[in-house]
């Protein structure tokens, strides 16, 4: 059975616009699994980056160039994490609606 709402994918479409997937409710399609893996990689990368950024931000000798670089990478990681959160939040809403209908 097709999902009631398209899934927001963790990568952008052409020109940076949101990219969506319409699939069945099982979440076992190739693209669903690929999106799950990509979300996991994005969240791990963000966590690793944060682990490197904290000491750099505490280092008073860190130069502007290093700080700008880590700032840009943190912004990218935050963007990815927010997209994952939005996608998962939308899927949770769908799950709650399905559960309510079954009751």
C-alpha positions in Angstrom: 0.0 0.0 0.0 1.5 3.4 -0.9 2.4 5.7 1.9 -0.1 8.5 2.6 2.7 11.1 2.5 5.9 11.3 0.4 9.1 10.8 2.4 11.5 13.8 2.5 14.9 12.4 1.4 18.2 13.3 3.1 19.6 14.7 -0.2 18.5 17.6 -2.3 17.0 17.5 -5.7 18.1 19.6 -8.6 19.0 23.2 -7.7 18.8 22.3 -4.0 15.1 21.8 -3.8 13.6 19.1 -1.5 13.5 15.6 -2.9 10.7 13.2 -2.0 10.1 9.5 -2.3 6.7 7.8 -2.6 6.8 4.2 -1.7 5.0 1.5 0.3 4.6 1.7 4.1 7.1 -1.1 4.7 10.1 1.1 4.3 12.1 -1.8 2.7 12.5 -0.5 -0.8 16.0 0.0 -2.1 15.7 3.8 -2.0 14.1 3.8 1.5 17.0 1.7 2.8 19.5 4.0 1.0 17.9 7.1 2.6 18.0 5.4 6.1 21.7 4.7 5.6 22.4 8.3 4.4 20.6 9.7 7.4 22.7 7.6 9.7 25.9 8.7 8.0 24.8 12.4 8.2 24.0 12.2 11.9 27.3 10.3 12.7 29.3 12.9 10.6 27.6 15.7 12.5 28.5 14.1 15.9 32.1 13.5 14.8 32.4 17.1 13.6 31.0 18.4 16.9 33.6 16.4 18.7 36.4 18.1 16.6 34.8 21.5 16.8 34.5 21.8 20.6 38.3 21.7 21.3 39.0 24.0 18.4 36.5 26.6 19.6 38.1 26.4 23.1 41.6 27.0 21.6 42.4 30.7 21.8 45.2 30.2 19.3 42.8 29.0 16.6 42.9 31.2 13.6 39.9 32.9 11.8 40.4 30.6 8.8 40.1 27.4 10.9 37.1 28.8 12.8 35.3 29.8 9.6 36.0 26.3 8.1 34.5 24.6 11.2 31.6 27.0 11.3 30.7 26.2 7.7 31.0 22.5 8.3 28.8 22.8 11.5 26.2 24.7 9.5 26.1 22.0 6.9 25.8 19.3 9.6 23.0 21.2 11.3 21.2 21.6 7.9 21.5 17.8 7.4 20.3 17.1 11.0 17.3 19.4 10.6 16.3 17.7 7.3 16.5 14.3 9.0 14.4 15.5 12.0 11.8 17.0 9.6 11.6 13.7 7.6 11.4 11.5 10.7 8.8 13.9 12.3 6.6 13.7 9.2 6.8 9.9 9.3 6.0 9.8 13.0 2.9 11.9 12.3 1.8 9.4 9.7 2.4 6.5 12.1 0.3 8.2 14.8 -2.5 8.7 12.4 -2.4 5.0 11.3 -2.4 3.9 14.9 -5.3 6.1 15.8 -7.3 4.8 12.8 -6.7 1.2 13.8 -8.0 1.8 17.4 
